[in-house]
Each structure stands twice: as C-alpha cells, then as structure tokens.
Amino acid sequence: MKRISVYDKEYAKQALNKVYRLIADYGRKVRERKGTRELIENRETKVIPTSIPRGNYFTVYQAAQICNVTSKQIRTWLRKGILEALDLPGLGIIIEAGKLNDFLGRRNSETNLLPR
C-alpha cells in the first residue's frame, strides 16, 4: 500500500511539473510575441486621429426623432447607403444636418410622386 501511495505522489509531482513547464513556455512565447496572443501589459494604445468638419450634427437617435422613424430604420438607411454619416470610432455615428435635410427633401419628393 505504501508503495502505491509513493508511486501516486511521484506521478502527480511529474504531471504537475509538466503543467508548470507548459505554462512557463507559453508565457515565454507570448512575451517574445511568437504566440498568437499578446500580453495585456505590452499592448500599445492604437489611436486613430479623427477630424470632424465644422457643422451641425445629429446622433442616430436624434435623426430618428426628426424623421419620425426608429433608430433601427436610420441604421438600415445608413447600411444601404441611402443616408450618409460619419462613424467615429468609440464615439458613435453622427449625421450632418445638411445631409439629413437633403435626405428628407428626397424622401418627401418621392412620397409626393406616389399616386394616392
């Protein structure tokens, strides 16, 4: 019984040492940037400079209120290219007032052309 117990302890110790070696190797590869993941401490901030032209802008929510539709509909128009907007990384989408007015003018003229 003692011999089985000693054998189990030795086997467990070898398995644990192997796990520790694997963890250490992985950490070394990550630090050397050979792994697929980077350490969080080594990440450099990636800032993309964005210049916003002067003018009046509306958020998607505000544009939806102006057009009497939902925010989802505004986003659909943006995705289809019917309405133009600026996507500010990390800040959201803004729609220039002039472009929204042009869109509303086109939209109103199209609905007036439809037979009633």
Residue pairs with C-beta under 8 A, 6 or more apart in sequence:
26 35
29 35
30 37
30 38
30 39
31 39
31 42
33 42
48 89
50 88
50 89
52 86
52 88
52 94
53 96
55 96
55 97
55 98
56 96
56 97
56 98
57 86
57 94
57 95
57 96
57 97
58 66
58 94
58 95
58 97
58 100
59 92
59 93
59 94
59 95
60 71
60 74
60 75
60 78
60 85
60 92
60 93
60 95
61 71
63 74
63 83
63 95
63 100
64 70
64 71
64 73
64 74
66 100
66 104
67 73
67 74
67 100
67 104
67 107
74 83
74 95
75 93
77 83
77 103
78 84
78 85
78 93
82 103
83 95
83 99
83 100
83 103
84 95
84 96
84 99
85 93
85 94
85 95
85 96
85 99
86 93
86 94
86 95
86 96
87 93
88 94
